[in-house]
Amino acid sequence: MTDHRPTEFQRARSAEQREVRKRAILDAATQLAAEMPVSDISLRELSRRVGLSKTNVVRYFETREAVFFELLNRNLARWIEELPAELAPAVASDASGGPASGPVPSQALTDALARSLARRTLLCDLFSSLGPELERNISAESVRDFKLVHIRLLGDLADLLRHHLPGLTPAAAVELVSLTVVCTAGLWPFAHPSPAVAEAQRDPGLAHTRVDFAERLGRTLHVAVTGLLTLG
């Protein structure tokens, strides 16, 4: 059983101590996000879980939204770091006629990309919460800091995808990354409906409304890549 007892802290004085405190807050947010929707996680609950007062938490993150901004970028960076190894089997399977050798790549690469995202529940949750929720209660300074890092990370992802899809122009690779984020944000909630909706979808007449996230995203990204390569 996971131990959710608050952690006892001394006052953070050095940069290293502050980073330890921030890491503890982010770890607590990660635990809570595994238990409930991001929208249900309050600053009060987060403070209780990490063992700090709300006043102390806001010394490190001005609002709960700022916590999830930081968590999103850290999870995005980790995904980009791990993604090459997860795409490698798809690239290997296409070595004799795949992404680099034909005008239109096989769907193996986009399917692998979609499956990789599907395994990262928290990252997908945060992408789907970003526009409608996380950007609402935050200062312009915090948004700027978040977005400058976020854009750099998305640029790294575009470079990685262009390495596997050399037919894409730099602008098209950036557009593909943007479509990946937007489609993830849009599809994820429909693939994880409320209990009432999930029950209703057991009706044979509604079976076609069920969304398999990885399958639908992989197909959507394949269509996007095909179009971007065709348009140049």
SULSULQUI-V163723 format. One record per pair of residues at least 12 apart in sequence whose ideal C-beta (glycine too) atoms are under 8 Angstrom apart, sorted by sequence separation. I is the first residue (numbers start at 1). J is the second residue. If there is no record, write none. Layout:
# SULSULQUI-V163723
I/J
I/J
This chain:
# SULSULQUI-V163723
9/21
29/41
94/106
158/170
161/173
32/45
32/46
43/57
94/108
159/173
9/24
43/58
93/108
94/109
158/173
161/176
158/174
161/177
7/24
29/46
32/49
28/46
31/49
46/64
90/108
91/109
158/176
90/109
155/174
158/177
43/63
154/174
157/177
191/211
25/46
28/49
43/64
46/67
90/111
190/211
191/212
192/213
28/50
42/64
87/109
90/112
191/213
27/50
41/64
89/112
154/177
157/180
154/178
187/211
25/50
87/112
188/213
191/216
24/50
86/112
87/113
187/213
4/31
25/52
154/181
2/31
86/115
87/116
187/216
38/68
83/113
86/116
187/217
21/52
25/57
83/116
184/217
187/220
82/116
183/217
25/60
25/61
79/116
180/217
183/220
22/60
29/67
33/71
79/117
183/221
21/60
22/61
29/68
26/67
30/71
79/120
179/220
180/221
6/48
9/51
18/60
25/67
29/71
179/221
6/49
7/50
8/51
9/52
6/50
7/51
26/70
79/123
4/49
6/51
26/71
75/120
176/221
179/224
5/51
6/52
75/122
76/123
22/70
26/74
75/123
113/161
176/224
176/225
71/122
72/123
75/126
176/228
175/228
72/126
127/181
131/185
71/126
72/127
109/164
130/185
109/165
128/184
172/228
127/184
128/185
168/225
172/229
68/126
72/130
127/185
128/186
172/231
105/165
124/184
128/188
165/225
168/228
172/232
68/129
127/188
128/189
168/229
72/134
167/229
117/180
125/188
169/232
100/164
103/167
124/188
165/229
69/134
99/164
68/134
99/165
100/166
99/166
113/180
117/184
65/133
65/134
69/138
65/135
65/136
65/137
66/138
64/137
65/138
69/142
73/146
80/153
91/164
63/137
69/143
72/146
76/150
83/157
63/138
62/138
66/142
70/146
73/149
77/153
80/156
84/160
62/139
65/142
69/146
73/150
76/153
80/157
83/160
87/164
72/150
76/154
63/142
62/142
66/146
73/153
80/160
76/157
34/121
38/125
34/122
37/125
38/126
33/122
124/213
39/129
38/129
30/122
33/125
39/133
38/133
118/213
38/134
118/214
117/214
114/213
115/214
118/217
114/214
117/217
114/215
111/214
114/217
115/218
114/218
113/218
111/218
114/221
110/218
113/221
110/219
107/218
110/221
111/222
107/219
110/222
107/222
110/225
109/225
105/225
104/225
104/226
105/229
104/229
103/229
104/230
103/230
